[in-house]
Amino acid sequence: MAKQYLPNPPELILLKALWEKGPMAIRMLHDECALDLAWSFSSTRKTLERMTAKGFLILHKPEKSVAQYTAKASKTTILANMTRDFTSRVLELKDPPPNTLFSSSKILNDDELEELEGLLGL
């Protein structure tokens, strides 16, 4: 089984931008996240390369257009993995968290909320 990575805080910022806005060129993604990341363009580029190696992103390099990154990892899968990690490793819970934990999330629509609940066995 392949190793499952959890995104670190800057990686999660980049993923959230891609989930919300869709595929983006490196410069556009850097500019979109600049206030939250407060780092150089080269740091964004290096982080995106690492995220691609971890399986979070796909880099599309069309022949006659600008290369773009797309989120390969789904929002609900990442959130489910992060939730499982936190509740088991940090809180030492054996049961899934209550579904009310996600009910007022600003980043999940109703379909995504239902999918996440399914992934967590709620």
Biopython code that builds the backbone (N, CA, C, O; Angstrom):
import numpy as np
from Bio.PDB.StructureBuilder import StructureBuilder

atoms = [
    (1, "MET", "N", (0.843, -1.180, 0.000)),
    (1, "MET", "CA", (0.000, 0.000, 0.000)),
    (1, "MET", "C", (0.890, 1.247, 0.000)),
    (1, "MET", "O", (1.880, 1.305, 0.729)),
    (2, "ALA", "N", (0.546, 2.215, -0.795)),
    (2, "ALA", "CA", (1.322, 3.448, -0.894)),
    (2, "ALA", "C", (1.173, 4.268, 0.386)),
    (2, "ALA", "O", (0.132, 4.252, 1.042)),
    (3, "LYS", "N", (2.240, 4.980, 0.718)),
    (3, "LYS", "CA", (2.206, 5.835, 1.897)),
    (3, "LYS", "C", (1.207, 6.969, 1.691)),
    (3, "LYS", "O", (1.191, 7.616, 0.644)),
    (4, "GLN", "N", (0.376, 7.200, 2.702)),
    (4, "GLN", "CA", (-0.577, 8.308, 2.644)),
    (4, "GLN", "C", (0.035, 9.513, 3.329)),
    (4, "GLN", "O", (0.391, 9.467, 4.507)),
    (5, "TYR", "N", (0.149, 10.585, 2.575)),
    (5, "TYR", "CA", (0.670, 11.825, 3.115)),
    (5, "TYR", "C", (-0.474, 12.719, 3.550)),
    (5, "TYR", "O", (-1.558, 12.702, 2.967)),
    (6, "LEU", "N", (-0.214, 13.496, 4.582)),
    (6, "LEU", "CA", (-1.140, 14.537, 5.000)),
    (6, "LEU", "C", (-0.498, 15.869, 4.642)),
    (6, "LEU", "O", (0.701, 16.049, 4.857)),
    (7, "PRO", "N", (-1.264, 16.796, 4.107)),
    (7, "PRO", "CA", (-0.673, 18.083, 3.744)),
    (7, "PRO", "C", (-0.280, 18.885, 4.988)),
    (7, "PRO", "O", (-0.983, 18.884, 5.998)),
    (8, "ASN", "N", (0.859, 19.566, 4.883)),
    (8, "ASN", "CA", (1.245, 20.482, 5.948)),
    (8, "ASN", "C", (0.469, 21.790, 5.739)),
    (8, "ASN", "O", (-0.188, 21.935, 4.708)),
    (9, "PRO", "N", (0.519, 22.736, 6.665)),
    (9, "PRO", "CA", (-0.294, 23.956, 6.535)),
    (9, "PRO", "C", (-0.126, 24.719, 5.213)),
    (9, "PRO", "O", (-1.139, 25.085, 4.617)),
    (10, "PRO", "N", (1.091, 24.977, 4.723)),
    (10, "PRO", "CA", (1.186, 25.674, 3.430)),
    (10, "PRO", "C", (0.620, 24.847, 2.270)),
    (10, "PRO", "O", (0.000, 25.400, 1.361)),
    (11, "GLU", "N", (0.828, 23.539, 2.298)),
    (11, "GLU", "CA", (0.281, 22.681, 1.253)),
    (11, "GLU", "C", (-1.242, 22.722, 1.260)),
    (11, "GLU", "O", (-1.873, 22.709, 0.202)),
    (12, "LEU", "N", (-1.826, 22.769, 2.440)),
    (12, "LEU", "CA", (-3.281, 22.831, 2.540)),
    (12, "LEU", "C", (-3.810, 24.151, 1.973)),
    (12, "LEU", "O", (-4.868, 24.168, 1.344)),
    (13, "ILE", "N", (-3.103, 25.237, 2.182)),
    (13, "ILE", "CA", (-3.497, 26.533, 1.603)),
    (13, "ILE", "C", (-3.526, 26.439, 0.078)),
    (13, "ILE", "O", (-4.470, 26.906, -0.560)),
    (14, "LEU", "N", (-2.493, 25.836, -0.502)),
    (14, "LEU", "CA", (-2.432, 25.690, -1.956)),
    (14, "LEU", "C", (-3.528, 24.757, -2.468)),
    (14, "LEU", "O", (-4.160, 25.038, -3.486)),
    (15, "LEU", "N", (-3.753, 23.654, -1.768)),
    (15, "LEU", "CA", (-4.822, 22.730, -2.158)),
    (15, "LEU", "C", (-6.191, 23.402, -2.111)),
    (15, "LEU", "O", (-7.001, 23.243, -3.025)),
    (16, "LYS", "N", (-6.441, 24.150, -1.044)),
    (16, "LYS", "CA", (-7.740, 24.816, -0.917)),
    (16, "LYS", "C", (-7.974, 25.794, -2.065)),
    (16, "LYS", "O", (-9.096, 25.918, -2.555)),
    (17, "ALA", "N", (-6.934, 26.481, -2.490)),
    (17, "ALA", "CA", (-7.070, 27.403, -3.633)),
    (17, "ALA", "C", (-7.408, 26.628, -4.902)),
    (17, "ALA", "O", (-8.258, 27.055, -5.682)),
    (18, "LEU", "N", (-6.751, 25.504, -5.108)),
    (18, "LEU", "CA", (-7.031, 24.693, -6.296)),
    (18, "LEU", "C", (-8.416, 24.058, -6.239)),
    (18, "LEU", "O", (-9.098, 23.969, -7.260)),
    (19, "TRP", "N", (-8.832, 23.621, -5.070)),
    (19, "TRP", "CA", (-10.183, 23.056, -4.940)),
    (19, "TRP", "C", (-11.236, 24.117, -5.248)),
    (19, "TRP", "O", (-12.244, 23.833, -5.895)),
    (20, "GLU", "N", (-10.998, 25.322, -4.785)),
    (20, "GLU", "CA", (-11.978, 26.390, -4.976)),
    (20, "GLU", "C", (-11.979, 26.942, -6.400)),
    (20, "GLU", "O", (-13.044, 27.154, -6.981)),
    (21, "LYS", "N", (-10.807, 27.173, -6.961)),
    (21, "LYS", "CA", (-10.703, 27.880, -8.243)),
    (21, "LYS", "C", (-10.454, 26.963, -9.437)),
    (21, "LYS", "O", (-10.652, 27.378, -10.579)),
    (22, "GLY", "N", (-10.026, 25.729, -9.197)),
    (22, "GLY", "CA", (-9.701, 24.831, -10.297)),
    (22, "GLY", "C", (-8.251, 24.973, -10.722)),
    (22, "GLY", "O", (-7.471, 25.650, -10.051)),
    (23, "PRO", "N", (-7.878, 24.337, -11.839)),
    (23, "PRO", "CA", (-6.485, 24.346, -12.297)),
    (23, "PRO", "C", (-5.933, 25.763, -12.444)),
    (23, "PRO", "O", (-6.631, 26.676, -12.887)),
    (24, "MET", "N", (-4.665, 25.926, -12.061)),
    (24, "MET", "CA", (-4.026, 27.238, -12.136)),
    (24, "MET", "C", (-2.559, 27.099, -12.516)),
    (24, "MET", "O", (-1.899, 26.113, -12.187)),
    (25, "ALA", "N", (-2.075, 28.105, -13.211)),
    (25, "ALA", "CA", (-0.645, 28.224, -13.489)),
    (25, "ALA", "C", (0.071, 28.574, -12.184)),
    (25, "ALA", "O", (-0.536, 29.094, -11.248)),
    (26, "ILE", "N", (1.352, 28.283, -12.141)),
    (26, "ILE", "CA", (2.125, 28.516, -10.916)),
    (26, "ILE", "C", (2.024, 29.972, -10.458)),
    (26, "ILE", "O", (1.776, 30.230, -9.281)),
    (27, "ARG", "N", (2.212, 30.910, -11.363)),
    (27, "ARG", "CA", (2.183, 32.333, -10.986)),
    (27, "ARG", "C", (0.817, 32.716, -10.421)),
    (27, "ARG", "O", (0.734, 33.417, -9.412)),
    (28, "MET", "N", (-0.242, 32.259, -11.065)),
    (28, "MET", "CA", (-1.591, 32.583, -10.593)),
    (28, "MET", "C", (-1.838, 31.985, -9.211)),
    (28, "MET", "O", (-2.410, 32.642, -8.341)),
    (29, "LEU", "N", (-1.409, 30.749, -9.010)),
    (29, "LEU", "CA", (-1.587, 30.085, -7.718)),
    (29, "LEU", "C", (-0.759, 30.797, -6.646)),
    (29, "LEU", "O", (-1.233, 31.006, -5.529)),
    (30, "HIS", "N", (0.455, 31.160, -6.983)),
    (30, "HIS", "CA", (1.300, 31.904, -6.035)),
    (30, "HIS", "C", (0.619, 33.220, -5.638)),
    (30, "HIS", "O", (0.536, 33.551, -4.455)),
    (31, "ASP", "N", (0.139, 33.960, -6.631)),
    (31, "ASP", "CA", (-0.517, 35.245, -6.353)),
    (31, "ASP", "C", (-1.790, 35.055, -5.532)),
    (31, "ASP", "O", (-2.087, 35.856, -4.646)),
    (32, "GLU", "N", (-2.536, 33.997, -5.829)),
    (32, "GLU", "CA", (-3.787, 33.711, -5.110)),
    (32, "GLU", "C", (-3.519, 33.455, -3.621)),
    (32, "GLU", "O", (-4.328, 33.827, -2.772)),
    (33, "CYS", "N", (-2.395, 32.826, -3.310)),
    (33, "CYS", "CA", (-2.091, 32.425, -1.931)),
    (33, "CYS", "C", (-1.050, 33.315, -1.252)),
    (33, "CYS", "O", (-0.644, 33.044, -0.122)),
    (34, "ALA", "N", (-0.622, 34.366, -1.931)),
    (34, "ALA", "CA", (0.496, 35.193, -1.455)),
    (34, "ALA", "C", (0.280, 35.747, -0.048)),
    (34, "ALA", "O", (1.204, 35.724, 0.765)),
    (35, "LEU", "N", (-0.907, 36.239, 0.253)),
    (35, "LEU", "CA", (-1.146, 36.821, 1.582)),
    (35, "LEU", "C", (-1.064, 35.772, 2.685)),
    (35, "LEU", "O", (-0.568, 36.053, 3.776)),
    (36, "ASP", "N", (-1.543, 34.577, 2.405)),
    (36, "ASP", "CA", (-1.518, 33.518, 3.421)),
    (36, "ASP", "C", (-0.139, 32.885, 3.579)),
    (36, "ASP", "O", (0.231, 32.460, 4.673)),
    (37, "LEU", "N", (0.620, 32.825, 2.483)),
    (37, "LEU", "CA", (1.917, 32.153, 2.542)),
    (37, "LEU", "C", (3.067, 33.103, 2.851)),
    (37, "LEU", "O", (3.998, 32.724, 3.562)),
    (38, "ALA", "N", (3.025, 34.324, 2.337)),
    (38, "ALA", "CA", (4.073, 35.331, 2.586)),
    (38, "ALA", "C", (5.470, 34.779, 2.358)),
    (38, "ALA", "O", (6.347, 34.889, 3.214)),
    (39, "TRP", "N", (5.659, 34.186, 1.192)),
    (39, "TRP", "CA", (6.978, 33.699, 0.834)),
    (39, "TRP", "C", (7.235, 33.930, -0.649)),
    (39, "TRP", "O", (6.371, 34.445, -1.358)),
    (40, "SER", "N", (8.408, 33.555, -1.113)),
    (40, "SER", "CA", (8.827, 33.845, -2.489)),
    (40, "SER", "C", (8.165, 32.911, -3.499)),
    (40, "SER", "O", (7.641, 31.851, -3.157)),
    (41, "PHE", "N", (8.212, 33.344, -4.746)),
    (41, "PHE", "CA", (7.699, 32.522, -5.845)),
    (41, "PHE", "C", (8.450, 31.196, -5.920)),
    (41, "PHE", "O", (7.847, 30.155, -6.181)),
    (42, "SER", "N", (9.751, 31.229, -5.693)),
    (42, "SER", "CA", (10.532, 29.985, -5.762)),
    (42, "SER", "C", (10.119, 28.995, -4.668)),
    (42, "SER", "O", (10.173, 27.783, -4.876)),
    (43, "SER", "N", (9.710, 29.504, -3.513)),
    (43, "SER", "CA", (9.209, 28.617, -2.451)),
    (43, "SER", "C", (7.899, 27.953, -2.873)),
    (43, "SER", "O", (7.681, 26.770, -2.612)),
    (44, "THR", "N", (7.033, 28.724, -3.527)),
    (44, "THR", "CA", (5.781, 28.149, -4.029)),
    (44, "THR", "C", (6.087, 27.071, -5.064)),
    (44, "THR", "O", (5.521, 25.979, -5.019)),
    (45, "ARG", "N", (6.980, 27.384, -5.990)),
    (45, "ARG", "CA", (7.332, 26.425, -7.043)),
    (45, "ARG", "C", (7.883, 25.133, -6.446)),
    (45, "ARG", "O", (7.488, 24.044, -6.863)),
    (46, "LYS", "N", (8.785, 25.240, -5.483)),
    (46, "LYS", "CA", (9.385, 24.060, -4.853)),
    (46, "LYS", "C", (8.328, 23.260, -4.083)),
    (46, "LYS", "O", (8.321, 22.030, -4.128)),
    (47, "THR", "N", (7.453, 23.953, -3.392)),
    (47, "THR", "CA", (6.390, 23.276, -2.649)),
    (47, "THR", "C", (5.461, 22.523, -3.604)),
    (47, "THR", "O", (5.056, 21.397, -3.316)),
    (48, "LEU", "N", (5.126, 23.140, -4.733)),
    (48, "LEU", "CA", (4.273, 22.476, -5.715)),
    (48, "LEU", "C", (4.949, 21.232, -6.291)),
    (48, "LEU", "O", (4.286, 20.227, -6.549)),
    (49, "GLU", "N", (6.249, 21.298, -6.491)),
    (49, "GLU", "CA", (6.988, 20.123, -6.967)),
    (49, "GLU", "C", (6.911, 18.987, -5.947)),
    (49, "GLU", "O", (6.685, 17.833, -6.311)),
    (50, "ARG", "N", (7.099, 19.317, -4.675)),
    (50, "ARG", "CA", (7.004, 18.305, -3.616)),
    (50, "ARG", "C", (5.590, 17.734, -3.514)),
    (50, "ARG", "O", (5.407, 16.533, -3.317)),
    (51, "MET", "N", (4.600, 18.607, -3.648)),
    (51, "MET", "CA", (3.211, 18.157, -3.567)),
    (51, "MET", "C", (2.861, 17.212, -4.724)),
    (51, "MET", "O", (2.074, 16.280, -4.560)),
    (52, "THR", "N", (3.446, 17.462, -5.871)),
    (52, "THR", "CA", (3.243, 16.579, -7.016)),
    (52, "THR", "C", (3.874, 15.216, -6.729)),
    (52, "THR", "O", (3.275, 14.180, -7.018)),
    (53, "ALA", "N", (5.068, 15.216, -6.169)),
    (53, "ALA", "CA", (5.745, 13.964, -5.822)),
    (53, "ALA", "C", (4.973, 13.173, -4.768)),
    (53, "ALA", "O", (4.994, 11.942, -4.776)),
    (54, "LYS", "N", (4.300, 13.869, -3.870)),
    (54, "LYS", "CA", (3.504, 13.215, -2.831)),
    (54, "LYS", "C", (2.161, 12.708, -3.357)),
    (54, "LYS", "O", (1.480, 11.942, -2.677)),
    (55, "GLY", "N", (1.777, 13.131, -4.562)),
    (55, "GLY", "CA", (0.517, 12.681, -5.139)),
    (55, "GLY", "C", (-0.658, 13.605, -4.879)),
    (55, "GLY", "O", (-1.800, 13.238, -5.153)),
    (56, "PHE", "N", (-0.401, 14.799, -4.354)),
    (56, "PHE", "CA", (-1.477, 15.761, -4.117)),
    (56, "PHE", "C", (-1.899, 16.482, -5.396)),
    (56, "PHE", "O", (-3.059, 16.869, -5.540)),
    (57, "LEU", "N", (-0.961, 16.661, -6.321)),
    (57, "LEU", "CA", (-1.205, 17.478, -7.517)),
    (57, "LEU", "C", (-0.808, 16.752, -8.785)),
    (57, "LEU", "O", (-0.051, 15.782, -8.763)),
    (58, "ILE", "N", (-1.341, 17.251, -9.894)),
    (58, "ILE", "CA", (-0.931, 16.832, -11.230)),
    (58, "ILE", "C", (-0.493, 18.091, -11.964)),
    (58, "ILE", "O", (-1.172, 19.117, -11.919)),
    (59, "LEU", "N", (0.646, 18.002, -12.641)),
    (59, "LEU", "CA", (1.129, 19.108, -13.453)),
    (59, "LEU", "C", (0.824, 18.805, -14.910)),
    (59, "LEU", "O", (1.284, 17.802, -15.457)),
    (60, "HIS", "N", (0.046, 19.676, -15.531)),
    (60, "HIS", "CA", (-0.280, 19.553, -16.947)),
    (60, "HIS", "C", (0.596, 20.534, -17.713)),
    (60, "HIS", "O", (0.622, 21.726, -17.405)),
    (61, "LYS", "N", (1.307, 20.031, -18.705)),
    (61, "LYS", "CA", (2.190, 20.886, -19.513)),
    (61, "LYS", "C", (1.737, 20.827, -20.970)),
    (61, "LYS", "O", (2.337, 20.113, -21.773)),
    (62, "PRO", "N", (0.688, 21.569, -21.319)),
    (62, "PRO", "CA", (0.253, 21.584, -22.720)),
    (62, "PRO", "C", (1.333, 22.167, -23.615)),
    (62, "PRO", "O", (2.123, 23.011, -23.189)),
    (63, "GLU", "N", (1.359, 21.710, -24.857)),
    (63, "GLU", "CA", (2.407, 22.116, -25.783)),
    (63, "GLU", "C", (2.420, 23.618, -26.060)),
    (63, "GLU", "O", (3.490, 24.224, -26.119)),
    (64, "LYS", "N", (1.259, 24.218, -26.229)),
    (64, "LYS", "CA", (1.199, 25.625, -26.636)),
    (64, "LYS", "C", (0.543, 26.519, -25.592)),
    (64, "LYS", "O", (-0.011, 27.565, -25.931)),
    (65, "SER", "N", (0.600, 26.125, -24.346)),
    (65, "SER", "CA", (0.020, 26.982, -23.326)),
    (65, "SER", "C", (0.801, 26.839, -22.027)),
    (65, "SER", "O", (1.722, 26.028, -21.935)),
    (66, "VAL", "N", (0.434, 27.619, -21.037)),
    (66, "VAL", "CA", (1.129, 27.660, -19.755)),
    (66, "VAL", "C", (0.812, 26.395, -18.954)),
    (66, "VAL", "O", (-0.330, 25.935, -18.927)),
    (67, "ALA", "N", (1.824, 25.849, -18.312)),
    (67, "ALA", "CA", (1.641, 24.678, -17.453)),
    (67, "ALA", "C", (0.719, 25.034, -16.287)),
    (67, "ALA", "O", (0.770, 26.143, -15.754)),
    (68, "GLN", "N", (-0.119, 24.079, -15.905)),
    (68, "GLN", "CA", (-1.063, 24.304, -14.815)),
    (68, "GLN", "C", (-1.050, 23.131, -13.836)),
    (68, "GLN", "O", (-0.833, 21.978, -14.207)),
    (69, "TYR", "N", (-1.289, 23.472, -12.583)),
    (69, "TYR", "CA", (-1.435, 22.456, -11.550)),
    (69, "TYR", "C", (-2.917, 22.213, -11.295)),
    (69, "TYR", "O", (-3.729, 23.137, -11.307)),
    (70, "THR", "N", (-3.246, 20.951, -11.065)),
    (70, "THR", "CA", (-4.600, 20.532, -10.714)),
    (70, "THR", "C", (-4.504, 19.701, -9.441)),
    (70, "THR", "O", (-3.561, 18.931, -9.264)),
    (71, "ALA", "N", (-5.473, 19.859, -8.564)),
    (71, "ALA", "CA", (-5.510, 19.023, -7.366)),
    (71, "ALA", "C", (-5.867, 17.599, -7.780)),
    (71, "ALA", "O", (-6.921, 17.365, -8.371)),
    (72, "LYS", "N", (-5.000, 16.667, -7.474)),
    (72, "LYS", "CA", (-5.267, 15.245, -7.736)),
    (72, "LYS", "C", (-6.029, 14.655, -6.554)),
    (72, "LYS", "O", (-6.931, 13.834, -6.722)),
    (73, "ALA", "N", (-5.652, 15.084, -5.371)),
    (73, "ALA", "CA", (-6.285, 14.601, -4.150)),
    (73, "ALA", "C", (-7.606, 15.336, -3.949)),
    (73, "ALA", "O", (-7.654, 16.565, -3.993)),
    (74, "SER", "N", (-8.661, 14.585, -3.731)),
    (74, "SER", "CA", (-9.964, 15.226, -3.531)),
    (74, "SER", "C", (-10.037, 15.870, -2.151)),
    (74, "SER", "O", (-9.400, 15.426, -1.196)),
    (75, "LYS", "N", (-10.815, 16.902, -2.082)),
    (75, "LYS", "CA", (-11.014, 17.630, -0.825)),
    (75, "LYS", "C", (-11.522, 16.691, 0.266)),
    (75, "LYS", "O", (-11.016, 16.705, 1.388)),
    (76, "THR", "N", (-12.516, 15.880, -0.062)),
    (76, "THR", "CA", (-13.116, 15.020, 0.957)),
    (76, "THR", "C", (-12.149, 13.930, 1.421)),
    (76, "THR", "O", (-12.131, 13.588, 2.603)),
    (77, "THR", "N", (-11.355, 13.387, 0.517)),
    (77, "THR", "CA", (-10.376, 12.364, 0.907)),
    (77, "THR", "C", (-9.319, 12.948, 1.829)),
    (77, "THR", "O", (-8.983, 12.351, 2.851)),
    (78, "ILE", "N", (-8.798, 14.105, 1.473)),
    (78, "ILE", "CA", (-7.794, 14.759, 2.322)),
    (78, "ILE", "C", (-8.380, 15.094, 3.691)),
    (78, "ILE", "O", (-7.758, 14.821, 4.717)),
    (79, "LEU", "N", (-9.576, 15.684, 3.709)),
    (79, "LEU", "CA", (-10.195, 16.031, 4.992)),
    (79, "LEU", "C", (-10.492, 14.796, 5.831)),
    (79, "LEU", "O", (-10.331, 14.827, 7.051)),
    (80, "ALA", "N", (-10.921, 13.716, 5.200)),
    (80, "ALA", "CA", (-11.172, 12.470, 5.934)),
    (80, "ALA", "C", (-9.875, 11.934, 6.530)),
    (80, "ALA", "O", (-9.849, 11.520, 7.689)),
    (81, "ASN", "N", (-8.790, 11.939, 5.737)),
    (81, "ASN", "CA", (-7.498, 11.454, 6.241)),
    (81, "ASN", "C", (-6.984, 12.320, 7.387)),
    (81, "ASN", "O", (-6.479, 11.806, 8.386)),
    (82, "MET", "N", (-7.116, 13.637, 7.236)),
    (82, "MET", "CA", (-6.665, 14.537, 8.296)),
    (82, "MET", "C", (-7.501, 14.359, 9.565)),
    (82, "MET", "O", (-6.968, 14.399, 10.674)),
    (83, "THR", "N", (-8.800, 14.165, 9.401)),
    (83, "THR", "CA", (-9.690, 13.966, 10.540)),
    (83, "THR", "C", (-9.364, 12.664, 11.259)),
    (83, "THR", "O", (-9.275, 12.630, 12.486)),
    (84, "ARG", "N", (-9.187, 11.590, 10.487)),
    (84, "ARG", "CA", (-8.837, 10.296, 11.092)),
    (84, "ARG", "C", (-7.517, 10.393, 11.856)),
    (84, "ARG", "O", (-7.395, 9.884, 12.970)),
    (85, "ASP", "N", (-6.527, 11.056, 11.241)),
    (85, "ASP", "CA", (-5.226, 11.210, 11.883)),
    (85, "ASP", "C", (-5.360, 11.985, 13.194)),
    (85, "ASP", "O", (-4.834, 11.565, 14.225)),
    (86, "PHE", "N", (-6.058, 13.105, 13.150)),
    (86, "PHE", "CA", (-6.210, 13.936, 14.344)),
    (86, "PHE", "C", (-6.982, 13.209, 15.440)),
    (86, "PHE", "O", (-6.554, 13.188, 16.594)),
    (87, "THR", "N", (-8.120, 12.613, 15.081)),
    (87, "THR", "CA", (-8.938, 11.989, 16.122)),
    (87, "THR", "C", (-8.281, 10.748, 16.720)),
    (87, "THR", "O", (-8.459, 10.474, 17.907)),
    (88, "SER", "N", (-7.524, 9.993, 15.919)),
    (88, "SER", "CA", (-6.894, 8.793, 16.467)),
    (88, "SER", "C", (-5.541, 9.090, 17.113)),
    (88, "SER", "O", (-5.279, 8.645, 18.231)),
    (89, "ARG", "N", (-4.684, 9.838, 16.420)),
    (89, "ARG", "CA", (-3.329, 10.071, 16.921)),
    (89, "ARG", "C", (-3.287, 11.107, 18.028)),
    (89, "ARG", "O", (-2.589, 10.921, 19.024)),
    (90, "VAL", "N", (-4.029, 12.200, 17.866)),
    (90, "VAL", "CA", (-3.979, 13.290, 18.841)),
    (90, "VAL", "C", (-4.982, 13.076, 19.972)),
    (90, "VAL", "O", (-4.624, 13.137, 21.148)),
    (91, "LEU", "N", (-6.238, 12.824, 19.609)),
    (91, "LEU", "CA", (-7.277, 12.675, 20.635)),
    (91, "LEU", "C", (-7.402, 11.253, 21.167)),
    (91, "LEU", "O", (-8.050, 11.026, 22.189)),
    (92, "GLU", "N", (-6.781, 10.286, 20.473)),
    (92, "GLU", "CA", (-6.838, 8.869, 20.839)),
    (92, "GLU", "C", (-8.262, 8.343, 20.907)),
    (92, "GLU", "O", (-8.610, 7.562, 21.793)),
    (93, "LEU", "N", (-9.085, 8.787, 19.948)),
    (93, "LEU", "CA", (-10.454, 8.295, 19.848)),
    (93, "LEU", "C", (-10.496, 7.079, 18.928)),
    (93, "LEU", "O", (-9.768, 7.021, 17.937)),
    (94, "LYS", "N", (-11.335, 6.125, 19.251)),
    (94, "LYS", "CA", (-11.501, 4.954, 18.391)),
    (94, "LYS", "C", (-12.728, 5.099, 17.494)),
    (94, "LYS", "O", (-12.793, 4.484, 16.430)),
    (95, "ASP", "N", (-13.689, 5.900, 17.911)),
    (95, "ASP", "CA", (-14.912, 6.098, 17.139)),
    (95, "ASP", "C", (-14.786, 7.328, 16.251)),
    (95, "ASP", "O", (-13.999, 8.228, 16.542)),
    (96, "PRO", "N", (-15.564, 7.369, 15.165)),
    (96, "PRO", "CA", (-15.541, 8.559, 14.308)),
    (96, "PRO", "C", (-16.040, 9.790, 15.063)),
    (96, "PRO", "O", (-16.786, 9.662, 16.033)),
    (97, "PRO", "N", (-15.632, 10.977, 14.622)),
    (97, "PRO", "CA", (-16.105, 12.204, 15.277)),
    (97, "PRO", "C", (-17.582, 12.428, 14.961)),
    (97, "PRO", "O", (-18.104, 11.855, 14.004)),
    (98, "PRO", "N", (-18.251, 13.248, 15.750)),
    (98, "PRO", "CA", (-19.657, 13.544, 15.431)),
    (98, "PRO", "C", (-19.761, 14.319, 14.122)),
    (98, "PRO", "O", (-18.912, 15.159, 13.822)),
    (99, "ASN", "N", (-20.801, 14.034, 13.345)),
    (99, "ASN", "CA", (-20.938, 14.710, 12.043)),
    (99, "ASN", "C", (-21.197, 16.200, 12.184)),
    (99, "ASN", "O", (-21.034, 16.943, 11.216)),
    (100, "THR", "N", (-21.595, 16.654, 13.362)),
    (100, "THR", "CA", (-21.794, 18.093, 13.566)),
    (100, "THR", "C", (-20.483, 18.863, 13.480)),
    (100, "THR", "O", (-20.485, 20.083, 13.316)),
    (101, "LEU", "N", (-19.368, 18.155, 13.588)),
    (101, "LEU", "CA", (-18.056, 18.788, 13.468)),
    (101, "LEU", "C", (-17.913, 19.510, 12.133)),
    (101, "LEU", "O", (-17.228, 20.529, 12.053)),
    (102, "PHE", "N", (-18.552, 18.994, 11.088)),
    (102, "PHE", "CA", (-18.394, 19.539, 9.745)),
    (102, "PHE", "C", (-19.595, 20.338, 9.253)),
    (102, "PHE", "O", (-19.527, 20.956, 8.191)),
    (103, "SER", "N", (-20.674, 20.337, 9.995)),
    (103, "SER", "CA", (-21.946, 20.879, 9.493)),
    (103, "SER", "C", (-21.904, 22.362, 9.127)),
    (103, "SER", "O", (-22.661, 22.782, 8.252)),
    (104, "SER", "N", (-21.072, 23.151, 9.744)),
    (104, "SER", "CA", (-21.032, 24.575, 9.406)),
    (104, "SER", "C", (-19.752, 24.961, 8.651)),
    (104, "SER", "O", (-19.358, 26.127, 8.642)),
    (105, "SER", "N", (-19.116, 23.980, 8.025)),
    (105, "SER", "CA", (-17.889, 24.234, 7.267)),
    (105, "SER", "C", (-18.149, 25.163, 6.093)),
    (105, "SER", "O", (-19.150, 25.025, 5.390)),
    (106, "LYS", "N", (-17.244, 26.106, 5.886)),
    (106, "LYS", "CA", (-17.352, 27.045, 4.765)),
    (106, "LYS", "C", (-16.782, 26.464, 3.479)),
    (106, "LYS", "O", (-17.016, 27.012, 2.402)),
    (107, "ILE", "N", (-16.036, 25.362, 3.572)),
    (107, "ILE", "CA", (-15.411, 24.821, 2.366)),
    (107, "ILE", "C", (-16.109, 23.578, 1.823)),
    (107, "ILE", "O", (-15.707, 23.051, 0.785)),
    (108, "LEU", "N", (-17.150, 23.102, 2.509)),
    (108, "LEU", "CA", (-17.859, 21.915, 2.053)),
    (108, "LEU", "C", (-19.280, 22.260, 1.628)),
    (108, "LEU", "O", (-20.019, 22.905, 2.372)),
    (109, "ASN", "N", (-19.657, 21.828, 0.429)),
    (109, "ASN", "CA", (-21.058, 21.952, 0.040)),
    (109, "ASN", "C", (-21.803, 20.716, 0.540)),
    (109, "ASN", "O", (-21.184, 19.827, 1.125)),
    (110, "ASP", "N", (-23.099, 20.641, 0.325)),
    (110, "ASP", "CA", (-23.906, 19.535, 0.858)),
    (110, "ASP", "C", (-23.456, 18.174, 0.329)),
    (110, "ASP", "O", (-23.404, 17.202, 1.083)),
    (111, "ASP", "N", (-23.133, 18.100, -0.957)),
    (111, "ASP", "CA", (-22.677, 16.830, -1.537)),
    (111, "ASP", "C", (-21.337, 16.402, -0.945)),
    (111, "ASP", "O", (-21.134, 15.227, -0.638)),
    (112, "GLU", "N", (-20.434, 17.351, -0.789)),
    (112, "GLU", "CA", (-19.128, 17.041, -0.211)),
    (112, "GLU", "C", (-19.263, 16.637, 1.248)),
    (112, "GLU", "O", (-18.563, 15.738, 1.715)),
    (113, "LEU", "N", (-20.153, 17.292, 1.963)),
    (113, "LEU", "CA", (-20.396, 16.943, 3.360)),
    (113, "LEU", "C", (-20.906, 15.505, 3.461)),
    (113, "LEU", "O", (-20.468, 14.744, 4.325)),
    (114, "GLU", "N", (-21.812, 15.147, 2.594)),
    (114, "GLU", "CA", (-22.345, 13.783, 2.576)),
    (114, "GLU", "C", (-21.237, 12.785, 2.218)),
    (114, "GLU", "O", (-21.142, 11.719, 2.827)),
    (115, "GLU", "N", (-20.415, 13.124, 1.247)),
    (115, "GLU", "CA", (-19.303, 12.235, 0.866)),
    (115, "GLU", "C", (-18.308, 12.069, 2.000)),
    (115, "GLU", "O", (-17.838, 10.960, 2.252)),
    (116, "LEU", "N", (-17.980, 13.155, 2.687)),
    (116, "LEU", "CA", (-17.048, 13.092, 3.815)),
    (116, "LEU", "C", (-17.616, 12.234, 4.935)),
    (116, "LEU", "O", (-16.902, 11.428, 5.534)),
    (117, "GLU", "N", (-18.885, 12.407, 5.212)),
    (117, "GLU", "CA", (-19.516, 11.585, 6.256)),
    (117, "GLU", "C", (-19.437, 10.118, 5.894)),
    (117, "GLU", "O", (-19.218, 9.274, 6.763)),
    (118, "GLY", "N", (-19.616, 9.798, 4.598)),
    (118, "GLY", "CA", (-19.488, 8.417, 4.148)),
    (118, "GLY", "C", (-18.078, 7.888, 4.320)),
    (118, "GLY", "O", (-17.890, 6.750, 4.750)),
    (119, "LEU", "N", (-17.086, 8.699, 3.989)),
    (119, "LEU", "CA", (-15.690, 8.289, 4.120)),
    (119, "LEU", "C", (-15.304, 8.045, 5.575)),
    (119, "LEU", "O", (-14.472, 7.188, 5.873)),
    (120, "LEU", "N", (-15.916, 8.803, 6.471)),
    (120, "LEU", "CA", (-15.604, 8.667, 7.898)),
    (120, "LEU", "C", (-16.497, 7.651, 8.607)),
    (120, "LEU", "O", (-16.291, 7.346, 9.782)),
    (121, "GLY", "N", (-17.483, 7.133, 7.889)),
    (121, "GLY", "CA", (-18.399, 6.165, 8.506)),
    (121, "GLY", "C", (-19.335, 6.787, 9.511)),
    (121, "GLY", "O", (-19.665, 6.168, 10.523)),
    (122, "LEU", "N", (-19.771, 8.018, 9.241)),
    (122, "LEU", "CA", (-20.673, 8.707, 10.179)),
    (122, "LEU", "C", (-22.117, 8.376, 9.864)),
    (122, "LEU", "O", (-23.023, 8.860, 10.542)),
]
sb = StructureBuilder()
sb.init_structure("model")
sb.init_model(0)
sb.init_chain("A")
sb.init_seg("    ")
for serial, (resi, resn, name, xyz) in enumerate(atoms, 1):
    if name == "N":
        sb.init_residue(resn, " ", resi, " ")
    sb.init_atom(name, np.array(xyz, "f"), 0.0, 1.0, " ", f" {name:<3s}", serial, name[0])
structure = sb.get_structure()
